[in-house]
Amino acid sequence: MSDATPQGGTPDPAQPHLADTAQAEHITRFWDTARPSAGRTSHGGAVGERSENVVPPPAWAFGDNPELADELLALVLAGTKTATASLVVEYDESAEQMPRRGDLSILLDGAGDPRALIRTTEVETVPFDEVSAEHAWAEGEDDRTLESWREQHERYWRRTLAGTAHEFDPSMPVVCERFTVLYSE
């Protein structure tokens, strides 16, 4: 990977990271191909065109490492995984907007390449210890039981919350999101 660096070898913070620029271009090309699947058409950036037809939706990967991102993406692409979950505190800490019904997202693989366009179909916020067996099944992970879901997600959130101001608690609010794949590569 190459950085935009001056001759002294120290990265210039005013210059964009070349890999970030390349990834943004890759995501934009993916969006140009995928957006008709979402009913979004573009008129080549014509004056007055709606930005949602031109600007790609948020792009993100599942999990906290490339291997997990690839594993969960494979479940999505196979049609097994049609739901995901996140903690409300994760949205609070990142200042990201919580998902809403109708939202579009681009799923990235572990290398950061766009692989699927999804639409959120349902969002419900419930305490961790009230997540349903139906939601656990829709997440498509491990043996798809609620017990397995709770074990894996508690372990994951204990790991990702370590070193933050938050500790895992079974009453923590969880955003349970259902989605459908509109386009994939």
N, C-alpha and C positions, 0 to 999 in steps of 0.2 A: 504494500500500500504506500502511496506517495503523498506527502503533504506539500502544500504550497509553502516553500521555505525560501528566505532570502539567502544570499551567498554565504553568510555566516553560519548557516545550518540550523538556526533557531526558527521554529515556525512563527510566521507573522500572523497574529490573531486577527488582523484586519482582512486577511485573505481566506476565502472559504476553503474548507477541506475538500480536496479533489474527489475523494471517494464519496463524500456527501453529495457533491454536485452530480456525480455519475449516477448515484442511487436515485436522486430526485428526477433525473432525466429518464431513468429506467421506469420509475413509477409513473411518470407522465405518459410514456409510451404505452405502458400497460393500461392505464386509464383510458387513453384514446381508443384502444381496442375493446376494452370491457364496457365502457359506458353505455353503448346501445342496449346491452343486456339489462341495464337499470332504467331504461327508458329516457336516458339523457343523451341528447344530441347536441352537436356543436355546429356553429356556422362559421368556423375559422376565426373566432375571436371578434366577430362583428360588433360594432358599437351597439350598446344596449343588451348584449347577450348576457344571460344570467351566469354569474361566476360559478355556480354549482354544476354547470354543464361543462366548464372548462377546467376548473381547479380540482385536482384529485381529492377524494375523501381521505381521512386519516389512514395511515398505513402503519401496521404494527404486527408483531409476532407474538405467539403464545409463549408463556413461560418466562424463565429468566436465564436461559442458556440455549445455544444453537441446537443441541441434541433434542431438548424438550420441544423447542419450536418445530423442528422437523417431525418429531413423533406425533404431536397433536395436529399439525397440518395434514399429515397423511391420513389421520382419522377423519378430518373434514373432507378431504378429497375423495375418500372412500364412501362418504355418506353416513358414516357411523357417528361422527360428532356433529351435533346440531345445536349445541348449547355451550356456554362458558360461564364462568363465575369470577368475580373480582370483589375485593373488599371496598366498601365505601371510603375508608381512610386512604386507599390508594388514589382515588380521584381527588380527595381533599388535599393530599400532599403534593400532587402533581399539577393541581389547578386545571386538570382536564375536565371537560364536560362529561357527566355520566351519560351512558348510552340511552337512547330513546327509540321507541318504535319507529321504523322507517329509516334510521341512520344507515349509511353505507360505510363500509370499511374495506380496505385492501389488506389481505393477509400476506405476510412475508414469511419466507422460509428462514431457516437458521443462518443462511448467508446474507439475508437482507433482500432477497429477490422477491418481487411481487408474484404471487401464485394464484390468488383467488379474490374475487369481489363478493362480499356478503352483504345482506340486508338484515338488520335487526328486526325481528317480527314480534318480540315480546320481551318486556323487562319487568322484573319484580324484585323488590328488595325485602329480604327476610333475614332474621338472625341465623347465624351459621347452624345452630342446632335445630332449626326449623326448615332447612332446605329439604325438599321432597325427594322421595325415591324416584319419581318421574324425572325430575331434573337431573339427578345423578345418572340415570339411564341415558338421557339425551346427551350428556357430556361424552359418553362413549368410551370412557377410560377404564383400564384394568378389567375387572369382571362386571362392571357397570352397576354394582350394588351400592346402596346408600352407605353401608359400612365402609366399603373400600373408598368411596368418594370422600367421606369424612376423614378417614385416616390419611389419605394422600394429600388432601387440601390442607388439613391442619399442619402436616409436616412441611408442606410447601410454604404456607403463610408464616409459620414459626421461623423458617429460614429467611424469608424475604423481609420480615419485620425486624429481624435481629439488627440491633444498632440504630433503630429508629426510636421515636418517642412512644411507639405503640407496642403492646404485647398481645399475642393471640389470646382471645377469649371466646368461648363458645356462643356468647350472646352478640358477638360483633356482627353488624349488618353486612350482608353479602348481596351483591347485585347479581341476580340470576338472569342471564340473557339468552334468548333463543334466536337463532338466525337461520337463514337459508342462503345457499350458494347460488349466485346469479351467473357467475362466469369463473372458469378456472383454466389454467394452462398446465 
